Amino acid sequence: MVSGVIYLITCKSCGEEYIGETGRPLCIRIKEHLEGLAKIKADTPLGAHRRQCHENAPLTITATILSHEPDTLARKTLEAFWIMARNPKINRKDECIAVTNELAPYQDLCGF
């Protein structure tokens, strides 16, 4: 099982994106997202997206691994870089941390 990743979820209906990170197995985290989507839970990013943008119509999503990083701080930093770089619309909380010179070396791990 793959764990310690930054991942991208894409809504196949509209192309909007969500970026997240997990230290747990990715399949478990994606299953949680799918449950929120299926139940149209407004307190989950995908459930809220389905309700607000697609009038509760069924959606298809894809998931892609953007980066592997076992270290929690580095992974959260990479997630912030990816969010800043892609500006995903489904992310709803302010997940971008202030990137300082001390964190900038991790940017090379993003591959851009």
C-alpha positions as CSV (number, residue, x, y, z in Angstrom):
1,M,0.0,0.0,0.0
2,V,1.2,3.4,-0.9
3,S,1.5,6.0,1.9
4,G,3.2,9.3,2.6
5,V,2.0,11.1,-0.6
6,I,0.6,14.3,-1.9
7,Y,-2.3,13.5,-4.3
8,L,-4.5,15.2,-6.9
9,I,-8.2,14.4,-7.3
10,T,-9.7,15.6,-10.5
11,C,-13.5,15.9,-11.1
12,K,-14.0,14.3,-14.5
13,S,-17.3,16.2,-15.0
14,C,-15.8,19.7,-14.8
15,G,-12.0,19.3,-14.5
16,E,-11.7,21.1,-11.1
17,E,-9.1,19.7,-8.8
18,Y,-8.4,19.0,-5.1
19,I,-4.9,18.5,-3.7
20,G,-4.3,16.7,-0.4
21,E,-1.7,14.8,1.5
22,T,-1.8,11.7,3.7
23,G,0.7,9.7,5.8
24,R,-1.8,6.8,5.8
25,P,-2.4,4.4,2.9
26,L,-3.7,6.4,0.0
27,C,-6.4,3.9,-0.8
28,I,-7.9,4.5,2.6
29,R,-7.8,8.2,2.2
30,I,-9.4,8.0,-1.3
31,K,-12.1,5.8,0.1
32,E,-12.9,8.5,2.7
33,H,-13.2,11.0,-0.1
34,L,-15.5,8.7,-2.1
35,E,-17.7,8.3,0.9
36,G,-18.1,12.0,1.3
37,L,-18.8,12.3,-2.4
38,A,-21.4,9.5,-2.4
39,K,-23.2,10.8,0.7
40,I,-22.9,14.4,-0.6
41,K,-21.5,15.5,2.8
42,A,-21.3,19.3,2.7
43,D,-18.5,19.1,5.3
44,T,-16.2,17.3,2.9
45,P,-14.5,19.0,0.0
46,L,-15.9,16.6,-2.7
47,G,-19.4,16.4,-1.2
48,A,-19.6,20.2,-1.1
49,H,-18.3,20.3,-4.7
50,R,-20.9,17.8,-5.9
51,R,-23.7,19.8,-4.1
52,Q,-22.6,23.3,-5.2
53,C,-21.3,22.7,-8.7
54,H,-23.2,19.7,-10.0
55,E,-26.6,19.8,-8.3
56,N,-26.0,16.5,-6.6
57,A,-25.5,14.6,-9.9
58,P,-23.2,11.6,-9.8
59,L,-19.5,12.4,-10.4
60,T,-16.5,10.5,-11.6
61,I,-13.1,11.3,-10.2
62,T,-9.5,10.3,-10.8
63,A,-6.7,10.3,-8.3
64,T,-3.0,10.8,-9.2
65,I,0.0,10.8,-6.9
66,L,2.0,14.1,-7.3
67,S,4.8,13.4,-4.8
68,H,6.0,10.8,-2.4
69,E,7.3,12.1,1.0
70,P,7.4,10.1,4.2
71,D,8.4,13.0,6.4
72,T,5.2,14.8,7.7
73,L,6.6,18.3,7.7
74,A,8.1,18.0,4.3
75,R,4.9,16.4,3.0
76,K,2.8,19.2,4.3
77,T,5.2,21.8,2.8
78,L,5.1,20.0,-0.5
79,E,1.3,20.0,-0.4
80,A,1.4,23.8,0.1
81,F,3.7,24.2,-2.8
82,W,1.4,22.1,-5.0
83,I,-1.6,24.1,-3.9
84,M,0.1,27.3,-4.7
85,A,1.3,26.1,-8.1
86,R,-2.1,24.6,-9.2
87,N,-4.6,26.7,-7.3
88,P,-7.2,23.8,-7.0
89,K,-10.8,25.0,-6.8
90,I,-12.1,22.2,-4.7
91,N,-9.7,22.9,-1.8
92,R,-11.7,25.1,0.5
93,K,-9.7,25.9,3.5
94,D,-6.6,28.0,3.4
95,E,-4.1,25.2,3.1
96,C,-1.2,27.3,1.8
97,I,1.2,28.0,4.5
98,A,3.6,30.9,4.3
99,V,6.6,29.5,2.5
100,T,9.8,30.9,4.1
101,N,13.4,30.6,2.9
102,E,13.8,27.8,5.4
103,L,11.1,25.7,3.6
104,A,12.1,26.7,0.0
105,P,14.6,23.9,-0.5
106,Y,11.7,21.4,-0.5
107,Q,10.3,23.0,-3.7
108,D,12.8,20.9,-5.8
109,L,10.9,17.8,-4.6
110,C,7.8,18.9,-6.4
111,G,9.5,18.5,-9.8
112,F,8.7,22.0,-11.0
